[in-house]
Amino acid sequence: MGSNVEIVPITSQKHDPAWKHCQMFKNGDKVHLQCLYCSKVFKGGGIHRIKEHLAGQKGNASTCLRVPAEVKTAMQQSLDGVVVKKKKKQKIEEEIASVNRVDSVPEGFAGNCQSGDDEFVHFSNVNETSSTALVGGTLGNEGEGKKRRISGSSAIPIATAGVDYCTALVEKRVDGGDGVQIAIARFLYDIGAPLSAVNSDHFQPMVDAIASGGPNVVPPSYHDIRGWILKGSVEEVKSDVNKQMETLERTGCSVLVDQRNTSDGRTLLSFLVSCPERVVFVKSVDASDTVNSPDRLYELLKQVVEEVGVQHILQVITGVEDRYVIAGKKLSETFPTLYWSPCAAHCIDLILNDFAKLEWINGIIEKARSITRFVYNHTEVVNMVRRYTFGIDILQRGLTPSATNFVTLKQLVDLKDTLQGMVTSYEWIDCPFSKQPGGLEILDRVSDQSFWSSCTRIVRLTQPLLRVLRIICDRKRPPMGYVYAGMYRVKEEIKKEILKREDYVVYWNIIDQWWEGKWNVPLRAAGFYLNPKFFYSIKGNIHGDIQSGLFDCIERLVPEVDVQAQIITERNSYKNASSDFGRRVAVRTRETMLPDEWWATYGGSCPNLTRLAIRILNQACSSIGYKQDDIPIERVHDTKNGLEHQRLSDLVFYQYNSRLRDIMTKKEEQDTLDPLSYENVRFLEDWVNSKDAFIEESMKSDWAAIDPPHGNKSMLGGHSEDYINELETVFDDAEIFSGAKEGMEETIEENVAR
């Protein structure tokens, strides 16, 4: 393109989705469009031709060979939508035309009308009259067609029903889907439901059921919903839960304790059971008078263990507060066949939180927040960022509050080149917000190479921890066989990144404080030992701590002494890869099969060790990821009437277990997240809340003009197979196994102050 070409900003008023995938240029008086993927320039045809190009629709435009698959699909769907709208419009015109094809006026009506052509509606020929003209009130105007008097049963007087009837007809027919969408939205507005309700897995089936019922569908009454429908739904979920509980004899389970603090100061505890295929909700308790007393908390945990069945439980997972530690250890003394374990995700969150308190990391995070705070408080800036990033947002919500800081920081690093291109563009220079203090600060940050170097270093230090967090919260693959290896890899990668021992030991000490120093969790070491992917990769003797973890599990989880002896004997077959463990197919599948499935397939010659391995490898490590804050559990405990208490308890039982079932069946990262939605802003408040310096400026922005995000994918949970594949199978660093013995006298507070 010539030197006289001028880039034209694409404004937010251009709503066609194809505008996000092209750049507009002005060459003299002519406007050209260029594809952002293959750089092909279109000198005519407009945005529709670009859309055909991106969709791969041959005919008027060549096919783009570099367009991402998801963009190609979206453009094809958009083109299909245009065709549908044209057909709808044509159908509307035909129906209105059929109304106009009349020959007589009913006698009663004609008798009430004065004579004269001017008193009646005159229509042009149907093919020369548009529905727009009909609605616009020009029914009596002459077109090029011959004007004729309407008579007969369908004549409509202008003064009474003509315009009203046609308007109603068009309102009913034009974009009928909009009417449905508006009705649904207004219903949600009216009842105060969270707008994210439309993301429910049950929303589309509800719409489909109503549509299939036709015009005569009868909605349920209030008493239907809280009566026979609720009863049937609860029975269905109870049956499903019972099927899950039947598997516990073979696989065992973990009891998860989730704490919720309400706005009125109460503490509610929800108890869940982690089964092989899913997690099930058991019950909730108002523990406001219990939670601060370790003894009373122990009694409550003991009661739940007895209800679930102590013979099935391998561990009870709670928070890491002192009251839970005391109650949990007392529980494990009362029931010597189970463990108390701290929530592994909570431990990772605390580690990341202490990382963020280190002075140099905290400073970089604050600088990064200065960028997002300005961006996400100004409509024009948000839209500009989304155009340059193809709809992908800087803000990302992590699995925990502290993880959110580092997930967003990584996203910022990934978008570095894009952001640098934006702040050096004519569009940014011409933007009035670029002259504001916040805009100038963005220019300084994005242009500062030392800022980016520090961001990149922080990402390298924290990515291993985020990987372990993702493995811990995986909903498809039990994490117990991987978490020990994951934490080994965390220390190893930090050591490789920093090199100097006096520097990396600072981070190791933080890890030891929250992961290894306070609690001994033999299950994690045993999971490592029993995962063939890792066990057979170790050359020479396995480290003593790992072997001790296995022996501890044998003694605690297998109360029969004779069975313990058999397991020790059978261990030699596993260690030496003898019997079926040594088959070529067993060797080939050590890394590809899930470890518990591998044991179920090849462990037949060692039945006692196999049973123990399957039970350990099927256990959860965390209670995070199953919290359902929007389920009104507090209503159950507000109700003093016994019958209504039962009904509400059953309702919560259905809601919670239905959600948990949907979580486990939902495809990974299928939701598109809006970081500015209320549900996400609560987790991102430090990254989006305005500072006083530009609150007044942001108030001038218009939320209705914000371009919707379309490239953000949920990172909350989902399958972590890629993360597991990244775990190498070399474990030969003795310093990692022994821990940072030197420098352990340095406290976390001293580390943070450095």
C-alpha positions, 0 to 999 in steps of 0.5 A, a space after each residue: 500500500 502507498 505511503 498516502 494510506 491512512 489508518 482509520 479507527 474502527 469505532 464501537 458503533 460498527 457492530 458487525 463481528 467481522 470488524 474485529 478481524 480487519 483493519 480499515 485504511 483510507 487511500 484518498 477518497 477510497 476506503 480499503 479493508 485488510 484481513 488481520 490474518 493473511 493481510 489481503 486487501 479488499 478495495 470493495 465489497 464492504 464488511 460482508 466480503 471480509 466476512 465471506 473471506 474469513 468464513 471460507 465462503 467461495 464466490 465473491 471473496 477468496 478464502 483466508 488460509 490463516 484464520 483461526 478455526 473459531 473465528 471461521 466458525 463465528 463468521 459462518 454463523 454470522 452469515 447464516 444469521 443474515 440469510 435467516 433474517 432475510 427470509 424472515 423479512 420476506 415472509 413478513 412481507 408476504 404475510 402482510 401482502 396477503 392481508 392486502 389482497 382484498 376485494 370487499 368491505 363488510 356491510 356493517 363496516 361499509 355502512 359506517 363509512 362516508 363515501 369517497 376514495 379518500 376515506 379508505 386505504 389505498 395500496 400500491 401493488 404488493 411487490 412495490 410496497 415494503 413492510 417499512 412503508 406500511 409501518 411508517 404510516 405512508 399507507 395512503 401514499 401513491 407508489 408507482 403502482 396503480 392505486 385501487 380502492 379496497 373493499 370487502 371483508 378485509 378493508 381497514 380504515 386508517 382512522 381506526 385499525 389500519 396502522 395499529 393492526 399492521 404495526 402489531 403484525 410486524 412487531 409480532 413477526 419481525 425478529 420474533 426471537 428478540 421478543 423471547 429474549 427480552 421476555 426472559 431478560 425482564 423476568 430475570 430483572 424482575 425477580 432479581 436473579 443473577 444474570 449469569 443464570 443463563 449460563 446454567 446447563 438447564 437454561 437451554 433445555 428449559 427454553 427447548 421444552 417451552 418451545 416444543 410445548 407450542 402455544 398451548 404450553 401450561 407453565 407450572 404453578 408456585 405449588 407445583 414447583 415447591 410440591 410434586 416437581 421438587 419431590 421428583 427432582 430430589 428423588 432423582 438426585 438422591 438415587 444418583 447420589 446413592 449410586 455414587 456412594 455404592 462405589 466407596 467400598 472399592 475406592 474409598 472417599 474423602 470428606 470435604 469441609 467448606 466454610 462460608 461466612 454470611 453477611 450477617 456474621 454467621 458461619 455455615 459449614 457444608 460437608 461433601 464427599 469426594 467419590 471417584 466420579 464426582 463430588 456429592 453434597 451431604 448436608 450443611 450446618 450452622 456452625 456459628 457457635 461451633 467453629 471457634 471451639 476446636 472441641 465442638 468442631 471435632 464433635 461435628 466432624 466426628 458426627 459427619 464421619 460416622 454418618 458417611 461411614 468411617 470404613 469408607 473414609 481415607 481423609 477429612 480435608 479442611 482449612 488450615 486454621 488452627 482450630 481445624 488443625 486441632 480438631 482434625 488431629 483429634 479426629 485422626 486419633 479417634 479414628 486411627 484408620 483415617 487422616 486429617 489433611 489440610 486443603 492443598 489448594 488453600 496451602 498453594 494460595 497461602 504460598 502465592 500470597 506470601 510470594 506477593 508480599 515480597 517487596 519487589 513482587 508486590 511493586 510489580 503487581 501494583 504497577 500492573 494494576 495501574 494499567 488494568 484499573 485505567 483500562 477497565 474504567 473507560 469504555 473507549 479504552 476497553 474497546 480499543 484493547 479488545 480490538 487489538 487483542 481480538 476480544 481477549 481481556 487482560 484480566 483473568 480470574 484464578 482458582 484462588 484470590 492469590 492465584 488471580 494476581 499471577 494468572 493476570 500477570 501472565 496474561 499481561 506478559 502474553 499480551 505485551 506485543 499487542 499492548 505495545 502496538 496499541 500505545 504506539 498506534 495513531 488510534 491511541 494517540 488520537 484517543 483523548 484518554 491517552 492524554 490523561 494521567 492514567 493514559 500517560 502512565 500506561 504508556 510509560 509502563 508498557 514502554 518500560 523494558 525493566 517492567 516487562 523483564 520483572 513481570 516475566 521473571 515473576 511468571 517463571 517463578 509462579 507458573 509451576 505453583 499455578 500448574 500444581 494448583 490446576 492439577 489439585 483442582 482437576 475435576 476429571 483426574 484424581 490428583 493424589 498421584 501427581 501432587 508430590 511430583 508437582 511440588 518437587 518440580 516447583 522447587 526445581 524450577 525456582 532453583 533453576 530460575 534463580 541459581 544462587 542458593 541464598 536467593 532461591 532459599 527465600 522461596 523454598 522457605 515459604 513453600 516449606 512453611 505452608 506445605 511441608 513444615 506444618 503438616 505431614 501428609 503421607 497420602 501425597 508421598 504414597 500417591 507418588 510411590 504408587 504412580 507408575 509414571 514416576 515410580 519406575 522413572 527413579 534410578 536407584 533407591 527411592 527416597 526415604 520420605 516417600 517410602 515412609 509415607 507408603 508404610 505409614 498409609 499401610 499401617 493406618 489405612 489397613 487395620 488388619 495386621 496380616 493384610 499389612 504383611 501381605 501388602 509388604 510382600 506384594 510390594 516387591 512384585 511392583 518394585 521389581 516389575 515382575 508378574 503382570 507389572 512387567 508385561 510390555 503393554 504394562 510398561 508402555 501404558 505407565 504414563 498414558 493410563 490413569 494410575 488407578 486404572 493401571 493398577 486395576 488392569 495389571 495388579 491382579 497378582 497383588 490384590 491387597 496392594 492393588 486395593 490400597 493403591 486404587 483407594 489412595 490414588 482416587 482421593 482428592 486433595 482440596 475442597 476448593 472448586 466446589 463452593 456454591 456461594 449463590 445457593 441460599 443455604 442460610 434460608 434452611 437455618 433461618 426457618 423455624 418451622 419443621 416442615 418448611 425446614 425439611 423442604 428447604 433442606 431438600 431443595 438445597 440438597 437438589 441444587 447443590 448436587 445438581 450443580 456438582 454433577 454439572 461441574 463434573 460433566 461440563 467441558 473444559 473452559 467452555 464458558 466465556 468470562 466477562 471480567 467486568 461482571 459482578 460475579 468476577 469483579 468480586 475476585 478482581 476488585 484490586 485490578 479494576 477498582 478506580 482510584 480517586 484520581 480518575 473516578 470522575 473520568 470513569 463516570 463519564 464512560 458508558 457501559 452500554 457502549 462496551 464491546 462484549 468479550 469473546 476470547 476469554 475462556 474460563 480457567 476455573 478447574 477443567 482437565 489438566 492433562 497438559 499440566 500433568 504431561 509437563 511433569 518430567 520424570 527425573 527426581 535426582 536433586 537430593 537438596 529438594 528431598 531434604 529441604 532447605 535445611 540451611 536458612 530455615 531459621 529465617 522466618 517468613 516475616 523476615 523473607 517478606 521484609 527483604 
